[in-house]
């Protein structure tokens, strides 16, 4: 039916689904490579302990029914293989019902991981990946033209992502309103990238332009998504441009890339050629799509109410399947960067003459001469949580002591999350953690010292602790 299908959106659907499949691939690989230390049977927050206290109805997951490290690994790598097949075009090479089933399986496999992921999976891009995956189920494949209802629901999701982020900023930190937040943000963001030092040293007037452009992208352009083409398409391209700016300036896992995929679904009609004539959609497909659209709109009530609420919440799910969620980012900006430096020593008794050796992380700043690396869209979960722990010990209460305990054992899986283990042969006798204030060096300091960071010690985060003492405290 003409009212049901939108043949002109064929390219938008194609780009969205293929890019989304790539992001599912990254997410499953990220889970497979990191879960043993974080969530495994001997991990910092073991899944079996979680499922023993949280019922299935509150956190539905296949791992509520059965868990072993080998099963989780097989599950995650199978999800990665399926996502890779979809990214290569598998869903367009099978019948419509099979394509929908493939997308549904991808979503179900990942929601099983998120729902037992605890604090390691408490990020907005996890629920965003799931919500986008649900919509992908009902987009169909090359056998049918894209359903109009679902293409508009993609815009509704993009609107909530961007407009929610814009509102939380205007309601939150004053520096967003006076256009000064980016005086600090490039330096204090959770995980800087290789260009963040250079972005930080842009002239302050340009930082103000950056902030103003962010407000335009998040508060004005989302409204234009609901206008006719080509206005909606150009508004979406404006969002793509701002998201690419964020990709260049930092590491935010796959948040920016999902937003880009959503925006391209609205922008693609600007340059899409005539599509191949698809067949008429089956009646059952129309019925399923209509029911799904009604369901999404019904579940949108609370996220929509949250947008207009003075007590707006960021990155919130309202039901355990994460079907329709609220989003937002950086409602407040930290002015000072603090980092936890974890160190070990071979000395059984520590004192003023003790030699301490630092553990180095892949993404988290540590070594002063090391330029930050680009890891996004891959998500380094421990590195991100270390940034939150430096803001407040409350963020680390559940997992930091288990992390230290595994360092004291030279636990192989935990050490794989780190870039450098200073004790390759025998585990340290004692481990401590200190908080340092970090800042980017100036141009002059960089030339003279070769250091990208300057740091000063502030306080103790964890006093020196041995394995026996730590297990006694636990």
N, C-alpha and C positions, 0 to 999 in steps of 0.2 A: 504494500500500500504506500502511496506517496506521502501520506501524513506520518507513516511509521519510519520510513527509511530516509537517509540523507546520503545519496551517492557521492556528493561533493566532499564528504569527510573521509573518503577511503584512505587518503594519504595520512590524515591525522590519526586515524585508528592504527594504521600500519606502524607509524613511527612510535606512537604511544605504547603499543603492545610489545614491539621488539625491544625498545629501551627498558620498559618495565621488566621484561624477562631477563635482560642483562643484570638489572639491579637485584632481582630475586637470586640470580646466580651468585652475585657478590655476597648477598646476605647469607645464603646457605654455606658458601665457602668460609665466610667469617665465623659462622657457628661451628662448623666442622673443625676448624683449626684452633679454636680457643676454648671449646666447651670443657675439656677434661680438667683444666686448672680452675675454671670458674664455676662449673656446675656439675662436674662428674662425681662419681661415687666418693672420690677423695678430694673433691674440689673445695673451694672456699665457701660456697653456698650450695651444698649437694642437692640435686633434684630429689632424691629419695626422702631427705628430711623435709623438703617443702611439701611434697605430695602427701606425706604422713599427717600434716597438720592442716592442709587446705583441701577442701572437698572438690570433687570433679565439677559440680554445678557452678562453683565460683571461678574455677580456672580450668575449663575443659581442655584436655590434651591427651594424646595417645600415651604419653608418659605417665599419666595417672593410672593407666591400666597395666603398663609394663615398662620397666626401666632397667637398662644396663648400659655401660659405656659403649659397648660394641653396638648395641641396638641404636643408640643415639647417633653414633658415627655413621652407621649405615643409612639412617634416616636422613641426616644432613647431606651426605654425599649423593644419595638418590635424588633429593630435592635439587641439588646443584646440576645433576645430569639432566633432569627433566627440564629445568630452566634453560640450560644450554640448548637443548633440542628445540624449545619454543623460540628462543632467540634466533635460531637458525632457520625457522619457518615451519616447524613441525605442525603447529596448530592450523596453518593454512593448507596443509597437505592432507588433512583428514576431514571426515564429515563434520557438519556443524555440531552435532551432539557430542562428538568426541573432542572437538576443540574446546567446547564449554567444560567438559569433564576434566580436561588437562589443566585448565586455569583453576578450576575448583580444587583439584588435588594440590596444586602449588600453594594456593591460599591455605588449605586445611593443614598441609604439612608445616607451613611456617607459623600458623597460629598455635600449633602444638608446641613449638619451640618458645615463642614469645610468652605463652601462658605459664611456663615453668622457669622463665628466664630471670625472674625476680629483679633486683636492682640493676643487673647488667643489661636488661632489656627495657629499662624504664625511660626510653627516649621517644620523642614525638615521631621520628622517622620510622620507628617500628610499626606503630599504628597506621601511619600514612601509607606504608607499603602494603599493609593488609587491606586498608580501605580501597586503595587503588586496585588491588588484586581482585577484590569482590566485583568492582565495576567492569574489570576486564573480562570476567566470566560472561557477561551479558552483551559484550560488544560484537559477538559473532566472529566470523572469519571471512576469508575471501569469497565464500559461497554466497554471502548476503551483503547488502549495503549496510553501513553502520546505522543502528537504531538512533533516531533523533533524541529520544528520551535519555539514553545513556550518554550521548555526546554532551547533552546539556548538564547531566549530573557530573560529568568530568569538570565542566566549568564551575559548577557549584562547589565541588571539592577544592578546586584551585582558588576560588573566591574565599573560602573559609581559611585556607592555609595562609594566603597573603593578607587578607583583611584582618584576620585574627591577630597576625603578627604585628600589623600596623597599629591596631587599637591597643594591644597590650603595651606597646612602646609609648604611645601618647598618654596612656593612663598611668604609666609607671614612672620611669626615671626622668627627672627634670631635664637631663642633658639631651634627651631626644627632642624636647620642645625648644631648647635654646640652641640646638644644632651642634652640640659639642661632644656627643658620645664617641665619635670616631677619633677624637683626640687620644682616647684610651683603648678602644676596642681591639684594634689590630695587635696591640701588645698584650692585652689581658685575656683575649679569647681562649677557650679551652685548649685548642691545639693549633698553634700557628703553622702556616705553611712556609715554603721556601721564599715566597715574595712578601710575607707579612712584615718583615723588617723594613722593606722598601715602602710598603704602603703606610707604615707608621710614620715614616719620615717625609711624607708628602706635606706640602705647605698647609697650614691650618685653614686658610680660606677654602682649599680644595676639600678638606675634611668636612667642612660645612656644606659644600655642594654635594658631597657623597651622602650626607645625612638627609638633606632635602630631597635628593633624587630617590632615596629609599622610601621616604614618605609618599612621594608621587607613585612609586611602583606598588606600594602596599595599601594605599588609601584611595587613590583615584583610579588607577588602571583596572583593579578588580571590578569596579562598578561598570566599566566600559565593556567587560566581557559579555554583558547581556544586551549589548546593542547589536544592530545588524553588521554584517561584513561590508566593507573591509575594516571598519573601526575596531570590532572585537579582535580581529586578527592582528592588527598593529599594536593594540594594547597588550596582547599576549606576547608579541615579540619584544615589547618593552620589558616585560617581566623576565623573558629569557635573557636579555642583556644584563639586567641587574643580578640575576642568578649566576651568570658566568663571571661577573665581577666578584661575587662571593666565593666562587670556586677558586679563582685566582688568589684571593686574599686570605684563605684559611682552609681548614679541614673540618667539614661538617658531615662526615659519612656520606650517605646517599640522599640527604634532605634536599640539597639543591638540584640533584639530578632528577628526582621524582617531580619536583616542581617544574623543571624544564620539560619533562615528558608531558605533564598535564598541559602546560602552556602551548607546546607544539601541536597538541591535538586541536587546539582552537586556532592556531596560526597557519597550519598547513593549507587550508583552503585558499590562502592568498596566492599560492604558486602551484597548486595541484592541477594536473592536466585532466582531461576527460577520463573517467574511470571506465573500466570494462563493464559491460552491462551485466549486473548480478541477477541471479534468479529471484523470483518473488519469495519473500520470507515465509517459512512454514507457519501455519496458524499456531501451532504449539509454541513456536519461538516468540511470536507476538504476545501470546498470553503470558509466557514466563517473564519476558522483558517488562510487560506492563505491571505484573505483580511485584517484580523487583523494584521498579521505579516507585511504586506506591509505598513499598516497605522502606526504602531509603528516605523518602520525603517524611514519612511518619517518624522515623528515627532521627530526623534532622531537627525536630522541635527543640530538644535540649541544647544541642550545639548552637542553634540559631539564637535561642534565649541567652546563652552564655555570651554571645557577641555583644548584645546590648546591655549586659549586666555590668554594674559598677565593680562588682567583685569577680571580674572575668578570670577564668582559670585557663592555664596553659596546658596543652598536651594532655587532655583528659579523655578517657574512655568511659562510656556510660553503660556498657554491657560487656560481658566476658568475651564476646567474639570480635570486638573492636570494629564493628561494621560502619558506624558513623561517629566521628570523634571531633573534639575541639583541638585547635592548634595555636601555636604562638611561640615566640622566641625572644629572648633577651629583653624582657620587660625592665630589667635593671642591668646596669653596666658596672663592673668592678673597675675601680680607678687604679688599683695596685695589684700586680701579679705576685702571687705567692705559690711556691712550689715545695712539695715535700721531697726531700732527698733522703733516700734509704741507703744506709751504709752497714757494712759488716766488718768484723775484725777477727783475727785468729787468736787474740789474747783472751784467756779465760777470765781475767780480771781487768776491767777497763779503768783508765786513769788519764792524767794529763799527758802522759807519754805514749798513749795508745795510738797505733796507726789504723785509720779507718779507710776502707775502700768503698767507693760508691757503686751501686747498681745503676745501670743505664737503661732507659726505656727507649722503645722505637720512636715514639712520637712526642712524648712529653719532654719539655725542655729539661736539660740536665747539664751536660758538658758545655762549657761556655763557648768553645770554639766551633761547636757543631751547628751548622745552619739547619733550621727545621726542615723536615722532609714533607713531601706530598704523599699522603696515604688515602685520602678520600677518593672514591666512595667506600673503600674498605674501612671497617670500623674497628679501631683498637679500643676495646671496651675497658680494659684495666687502666690504660692511659687516661681516658676520659674521667673515670671515677677518681683517679688520683687528683685531678684538677678540682673536683667537687670536695674531696677530702681536705684539700688545702684551704677551702673556704670555711669549712666547719667540720670538726671531728664527727659530728652527728651523721654525716654522709658515709662515714667509713666504719661506723660502729659494728656492723654485722660481719664485715669481711676483712678488715685490715689485720687484726691479730691472726686469723687463719692464713693470710698472705705471708706474714712474717714467719709463722710457724713452718711454712713450706720452704721459705728461704733457709731456715736453720736446718732443714733436712736435705737441701740441694735437690728439691723435688724437680724431676725432669720436666714435667708438664708445665709447672709454674715458670721455670727458667726459660722455656720456649717463648713466653710472652715478653721476655726482656731482650734488649739488644746486647747487653754485656753482663756477664756473671764474673765478678772478680775472684771467685773461689771455684775454679774448674775441677780441682782435684778432691778437696775435702770441704765440707760445709763450714761456715764460719762458727766460731764459738759464741759470738754475741752479735746482735743486730740492733740498730737504733734508727730513729727517723727524726730529722730536723726540718724546720720550716725556714725557707730563705725567701727574701724579697728579690724578685728578678725584674730587670728592666732591659729593654734593648739598649745597646751601646749607641753612642753618637757616631757620626761619620769619622770624626777625629779619633775616637777610641778604637774604632774598627781598624783604621789604618795603622795605628800604633801597636795594637795588641793582637790583632787578628781574631778578636772575640766578638761574637754576635750578641752575647748577653753579659750583663754585669749583675752580680748578686751580693747580698749582705745577709748574714745570719740574723734571724729574729728570735726564734724560740725552739724549745724542744717539743716534738710531737709525740715521740715514744722514747722513753729512757732506754739505755742499753739493757737488753734482755737475752737470757740464754734459753735454750730449749727446755731445760728442766723447770726454770722459773716460769716460762710462758705456759707450759702445760699445767703447772700448779695454779696459775691465775685463771686458766680456763675451767 
